Amino acid sequence: MSDSPLATLLIQTAFIGDVILATALVEYLAQHEPGRPLDVLVRRGNEGLLAGNPHIRRVLIWDKKTSKYPNLLRLLNQIRREKYGRVVTLQRFASTGFLTAFSGAAERVGFAENPFSRFFTRRVPHVIGDGTHEVTRNLFLLKNEKLKIKNTRAESTENVGSTLIFNSKPKLYPTPADEAAAAAYAAVGEYLCLAPTSVWFTKQYPEEKWLELLAALPADLPVYLLGGPPDTAACERLAQAANRPGVVNLSGKLSLLASAALMRGAVLNYVNDSAPLHLCSAVDAPVCAIFCSTVPAFGFGPLSTFSRIVEHPGPLACRPCGLHGHARCPLGHFRCALEIETPQLLAALAEARAWRMR
């Protein structure tokens, strides 16, 4: 009979940024439980983020778009057959709670707000708004002891705006093919990356404001526009309207890991409160994160060594107006974005350049 520990399964079937942040837990487990196999369950389309990760034995995939619930039941059977020793859901939704609760694992861990948490062996509150980073909230699922806050920001990071209690940070592993794809564009020397879009309208810096920034940036710095296939049209429209030499639309042309590799070598990356922000954190890329309707205190701020947050100079009574953003400004004025000034963004670039010269 083998004395090898039974494997752990981490479940994170939400969006790209959530999977990236979950990799901090992968790093933590690799450090503290190096002999225990680790599998991760993600939604179809996000599995590429974990390619090349040396700490993950297997990636399970849930196809949510076709036959969502029959696929969920098939996953449950697969999980039960695997006989995991521990299953951890990083989500508060019923579907992943169902998988965890009936996984057959001796340890069933998740957040107390999950509808199936009564069947967990360990339940942890998920509190948003007190400044605790999502990475820390996830890591508390496996940390039993009470920890004192070591600092109010990641080491050497300025203006993070959320509390990181643990040293573990998210980490991605671009493959050699991803590195080669990025290298072709990084060969120009100094460059900027700009990820202008978001799923949520109120989390996206407006196109007219991006155009103001592009017009004010140093003319000698090439700018790469990044995004996925759904963002290509918006990025192309921005590139055409900018009428600025050196703006290249790479949206839809690079994988997520190749985009991360390219961002890692940039002088600075301008992003919204969205997935590209977390790509930067996972490869320690210098970042300027623009927060419009949301706030860093929700716990999704950048964790790169060089990080700057730009937001409305405030106070603004209506901000934040929601956790995830809205399809339109609820009050119709969108002041939280439109009143952010271009000099705020240019100041971040000046600081990034000075930081690189240290």
Protein Blocks (a to p, Z undefined) as FASTA:
>chain_A
ZZbdcddddddfbdfklmmmmmmmmmmmmmmmmmbccdddddehjlmmmgoiakbmbdcd
ddfkgokllmmmmmmmmmmmnopabdcdfbfbfklmmmmmmnopabdcddfklmklmmpc
bdcdddehihpafklmmmmmmmmbdcddfbfcdehiahklpacfbfbdcdddddfklmmm
mmmmmmnopaddddfbdfblklpccfklmmmmmmmpcfklccdddddfklmmmmmmmmmm
nopghiacfehkacfklmmmmmmmpmbdcddddfklmmmmmnopacddddfkbcfklopa
cfbfbdcddddebjcfkbcfbfnopfbdfklnommmmmpcfklmmmmmmmmmmmmmZZ
